[in-house]
Amino acid sequence: MPALTRQRVKQILEAGAESSILVIGDVMLDCFISGDVSRISPEAPVPILRFQSESFMPGGAANVARNLTALGAPTSLLSITGRDPAGKQLKSLLEKERVNCRGIRTSTQRHTGTKTRIVTQQQQIVRVDREVIRDLNAAEQTLLKKQIQESLPKASAVILGDYGKGVATDSLIAYVKKECCKRSIWLSLDPKPVHAIDLSGLSLITPNRKEAFELAGVVDSTQHSNPLEDENLRLVSTRLLRCFSPTVLLITLGDLGMLLCQRGKTPVHIPTVTQEVFDVSGAGDTVIASFTLAIAAGASPVEASIFSNHAGGIVVGKKGTATVSKKEIIASFRN
């Protein structure tokens, strides 16, 4: 596997700053409540959290967008949120991180989802989801498609953020695929098996190991320390390439790194660079964002895989749904 030098990483980031990435999909507001636990409630066998702090961050496709701007890529986000305080707060947070939010529309028929994580001593003890899962109605889809039509001519690449909340409907995904194909625009998607959609016609799909096996309909009964010698994993990758024909299939493997698969080519194993794991929340968002940025900047799939592997390795060493800066990713590579 060829090395990716620090100089080449700088070139990718410089070219990425001249690209324009479009992110479309489900957005949400992530809330983190932290505190100390020193006793159990006398009312029920549950821990009592002594509140210390509360923070809010963009989640879902909004986290993908902020990962892109953190790496210097001009990014526009298209979605439909509720006309509510959570939606206003989410938009405010995104604007502070230089995400173009003009394509975010509001609807009185929708509710902006929030995910509240209760954390103590770096350990998440419970998550509370406040959301109403509903597909976009006809008027909302028409509104979003109009925004897509206006934004695509300026896009170097598109990322679809499907989190199963109703924005990334089958109809909308089919529309985006058709329009990107028409314009030869790179299209990335992190698939969720819980939302059965047609995954053909995509440039990049980035399932984790569990998702890949579910998509392929294979029972994950073995796991080899060397992914290239994992027969079931090779079977799954071959089946997904045959069924969906993506330009690139990138299977994330946790502490084993990534497996880069392309039709007619030998799979490439990208070992992990993770030093310490604090929180994997949003790591998949970082991987798809950084890979797509690298491709838009002219990197090869192998270079993009190594680049995104470093980005993912950095972000899991942080707390919450974090991002990676240009300085951090450059520093992670040695000359």
Secondary structure, 3 states (H helix, E strand, C coil): CCCCCHHHHHHHHHHHCCCCEEEEECEEEEEEEEEEEEEECCCCCCEEEEEEEEEEEEEEHHHHHHHHHHCCCCEEEEEEEECCHHHHHHHHHHHHCCCECCCEEEECCCCCCEEEEEEECCEEEEEEEECCCCCCCHHHHHHHHHHHHHHHHHCCEEEEECCCCCCCCHHHHHHHHHHHHHHCCEEEECCCCCCCCCCCCCCEECCEHHHHHHHHCCCCCCCCCCHHHCHHHHHHHHHHHHHHCCCEEEEECHHHCEEEECCCCCCEEECCCCCCCCCCCCHHHHHHHHHHHHHHCCCCHHHHHHHHHHHHHHHCCCCCCCCCCHHHHHHCCCC
